[in-house]
Amino acid sequence: MEVPSEENQMDSPKKCLRVILFPVPLQGHINPLIQLAGILYSRGFSISIIQFGFNSINPSTYPHFNFHSILPTLSETDANTGDVIAFALKLNCCCFSPFRECFSNILSDTSKGRIACLITDAAWYFTQAIADEYNIRRLAVRTTSICSFLAFAALPLLREKGYIPLEESRLEEPIPELTPCKIKDIHMIKSGNFEDIFRYVTNVVRGNRASSGLIWNTFEDLERAKIAEFSRESPAPVFPIGPFHKYCLASSSSLLEPDKSSLSWLEKQATNSVIYVSFGSLAVINEKEFQEIGWGLVNSKQPFLWVVRPGLVPGVQRLDRLLEGFLKVAGERGLVVKWAPQQAVLAHQATGGFWTHGGWNSTLESICEGVPMICQPAFGDQRVNTRYVSDVWRVGIHLENRIERGEIQRTIRRLMGSEEGEEMRGRIRSLKEKGEACLRPGGASYKSLDRLTDYISEI
């Protein structure tokens, strides 16, 4: 889908309708919200984006959007806390007043057309009260899979049934209420306070139910049963319109500068030979794990492209010193970059496998390019996503044991050089084709997007 020109925009019947979007200031949340903004812009809506003073998008990258900044009493250090829930709760408290003021100012400016709705990341549950105050409909965007959200929403029930607090001796037990998940898969959120977790879950679920609609970055052939289950329980209409990133080629909203040299290096590699390794923008590992990963890659004898971003190994300032040994042995067979243009890397014919943290954006991008995965989940939705990748869709391997070079070497060879790996490749290519079909006219996501745009226009 191409983004329309300004001239075409003026011909659109929706030219006077504005949509305001508000992403969470983390890479994995910014990307899908900006992609959604591009999708709605291509359907004729005017776009305004409210963002933070840090982890912010350069407005010049998106000249067709209007940007507004808020300055809550929150530092970049707060954003790097290891306690994700404490951070989320703090955000929802400290953003209320500055967001309300900014939102009020946007509403008072009628020169750019009528505001149709507010679309926020579902994590911004506080925005529902402000939308209600100004009598503006709010739609929530879930940046996770539906299967992982259903597990997240079930945490209070799981505590009631005795699964929480987690007991070491029960981690491998299945959870009948959340098949195919095991007890260890619900250790989803990094927080030292379980009461904070349940308070956050309650607030998010309540915000979802009070919203005027829920937009999902998923597609029917991938999560058909879960979409149906969620739709039955949701009082608000549900719009599964994903995969977002496949609608149009948008400008990058990456907070880190991708190293394009990775693409020229891939040109020199054989088809399906490279294992691409990236653990996203938030996951961290210790120095011992870093060493095991490096030697596991080298010993696999497989060409590898490894993203080692700043901060991946906390407390280690000079990662280049740790990398010297691996790269000396690997030679031209290995390339390490600080950040990569991931969608282009996954789409390259040389990329044959993706070792990922299992975040939803990365999982979807891998599925959409037909690249089987090795999943090493850390927190959040990653554990449930990984369970579905390995046990339901059967398009990847769950690296469940400790991070050890021998295990890594065997897992890479299993994915890249075995009959089992080829079967995974066949299944994920089938999902890729289904994902492409759902975006074509008459496809499930295409029709869902039609419903969404009509719904916004009629609000």
Secondary structure as UniProt FT lines:
FT   HELIX           6..11
FT   TURN            13..16
FT   STRAND          17..22
FT   HELIX           27..42
FT   TURN            43..44
FT   STRAND          46..52
FT   HELIX           59..61
FT   TURN            63..64
FT   STRAND          66..70
FT   HELIX           76..79
FT   HELIX           84..94
FT   HELIX           96..108
FT   HELIX           110..112
FT   STRAND          114..121
FT   TURN            122..123
FT   TURN            125..126
FT   HELIX           127..133
FT   TURN            134..135
FT   STRAND          138..142
FT   HELIX           146..153
FT   HELIX           155..160
FT   TURN            161..162
FT   HELIX           168..170
FT   TURN            171..172
FT   HELIX           176..178
FT   TURN            179..180
FT   HELIX           183..186
FT   HELIX           194..210
FT   STRAND          213..216
FT   HELIX           220..233
FT   STRAND          238..240
FT   HELIX           244..246
FT   HELIX           261..266
FT   TURN            267..268
FT   TURN            271..272
FT   STRAND          274..278
FT   TURN            280..282
FT   HELIX           287..299
FT   TURN            300..301
FT   STRAND          304..307
FT   TURN            310..311
FT   TURN            314..315
FT   HELIX           319..330
FT   HELIX           331..333
FT   STRAND          334..337
FT   HELIX           342..347
FT   TURN            349..350
FT   STRAND          351..356
FT   HELIX           360..368
FT   TURN            369..370
FT   STRAND          373..375
FT   TURN            380..381
FT   HELIX           382..387
FT   HELIX           388..392
FT   STRAND          396..398
FT   HELIX           405..417
FT   HELIX           419..439
FT   TURN            441..442
FT   HELIX           444..458
//
